[in-house]
Amino acid sequence: MIIKNVQARVYDYLIFDLDGTLVDTCPDIIETIKFIIERYGFAEKSDGFIRSCIGGGARNVLLKVLGEDKEALIDGEILPLFVKHYTENCDKKTFAYDGVEDVLKYYKNQGKALSVATFKIRSATKKILTTLNLIDYFDILITADDVKNPKPHPDCIIAILDYYACKSSQAILIGDTKTDFLTGTNAGIDVCGVTFGYGDPDEVRDLKPAYVIDTIKELKEVVL
């Protein structure tokens, strides 16, 4: 079901979150976490539990899964190991959500400017989008490596607006979490929340972004 908290209108610049919006990266993240758990002999965790911890960057996920009591070990050893293993294997099981390429092609053919703003590191972002044949749809990727302050700080959005030299009223962020909502809001742009990603669907709706959609295909009905 589509929720329109404002009137559907034309946006010339579409900024997409990556994980949970364009692609489901959970399978490869879960495999890397399980690799870490096995390597260090930690207690096993279910795939469902690990999935529930995903969001906010690798360090945040590791703290949630392994426990904050392991913070020093995570910062000193585990996080670099996670980044290396995940980057090498980030495109093994990750897949684009149904309809993503059709939607990107639709907007590209309309002459829209498409970009990505993500918590993920640049190497993994480029590898995933390249493997899935999506990278050529985007003019610019702003990743965790490209900004001083991560989401929900608006650095990533401001970098994209500066790149295009466009007004904030011309752009919209499409994302699946409260963090995405806050990021867009802090940057002064509209947000379209999606309920099929990693965020809590009820929370996404309760935040009352400009639009809420249940499938990526519904984006065409709110972003004209």
GIDA-V299502 format. One record per residue. N is the residue number from 1. SS is DSSP state (H for helix, E for strand, C for the rest). Layout:
N|SS + N|SS
//
This chain:
1|C + 2|C + 3|E + 4|E + 5|C + 6|C + 7|C + 8|C + 9|E + 10|C + 11|C + 12|C + 13|E + 14|E + 15|E + 16|E + 17|C + 18|C + 19|E + 20|C + 21|C + 22|C + 23|E + 24|E + 25|C + 26|H + 27|H + 28|H + 29|H + 30|H + 31|H + 32|H + 33|H + 34|H + 35|H + 36|H + 37|H + 38|H + 39|H + 40|H + 41|C + 42|C + 43|C + 44|C + 45|C + 46|C + 47|H + 48|H + 49|H + 50|H + 51|H + 52|H + 53|H + 54|C + 55|C + 56|C + 57|C + 58|H + 59|H + 60|H + 61|H + 62|H + 63|H + 64|H + 65|H + 66|H + 67|C + 68|H + 69|H + 70|H + 71|H + 72|H + 73|H + 74|H + 75|H + 76|H + 77|H + 78|H + 79|H + 80|H + 81|H + 82|H + 83|H + 84|H + 85|H + 86|H + 87|H + 88|H + 89|H + 90|C + 91|C + 92|C + 93|C + 94|C + 95|E + 96|E + 97|C + 98|C + 99|C + 100|H + 101|H + 102|H + 103|H + 104|H + 105|H + 106|H + 107|H + 108|H + 109|H + 110|C + 111|C + 112|C + 113|E + 114|E + 115|E + 116|E + 117|E + 118|C + 119|C + 120|C + 121|C + 122|H + 123|H + 124|H + 125|H + 126|H + 127|H + 128|H + 129|H + 130|H + 131|H + 132|C + 133|C + 134|C + 135|H + 136|H + 137|H + 138|C + 139|C + 140|E + 141|E + 142|E + 143|C + 144|C + 145|C + 146|C + 147|C + 148|C + 149|C + 150|C + 151|C + 152|C + 153|C + 154|C + 155|H + 156|H + 157|H + 158|H + 159|H + 160|H + 161|H + 162|H + 163|H + 164|H + 165|C + 166|C + 167|C + 168|H + 169|H + 170|H + 171|E + 172|E + 173|E + 174|E + 175|E + 176|C + 177|C + 178|H + 179|H + 180|H + 181|H + 182|H + 183|H + 184|H + 185|H + 186|H + 187|H + 188|C + 189|C + 190|E + 191|E + 192|E + 193|E + 194|E + 195|C + 196|C + 197|C + 198|C + 199|C + 200|C + 201|H + 202|H + 203|H + 204|H + 205|H + 206|H + 207|C + 208|C + 209|C + 210|C + 211|E + 212|E + 213|E + 214|C + 215|C + 216|H + 217|H + 218|H + 219|H + 220|H + 221|H + 222|C + 223|E + 224|C
//
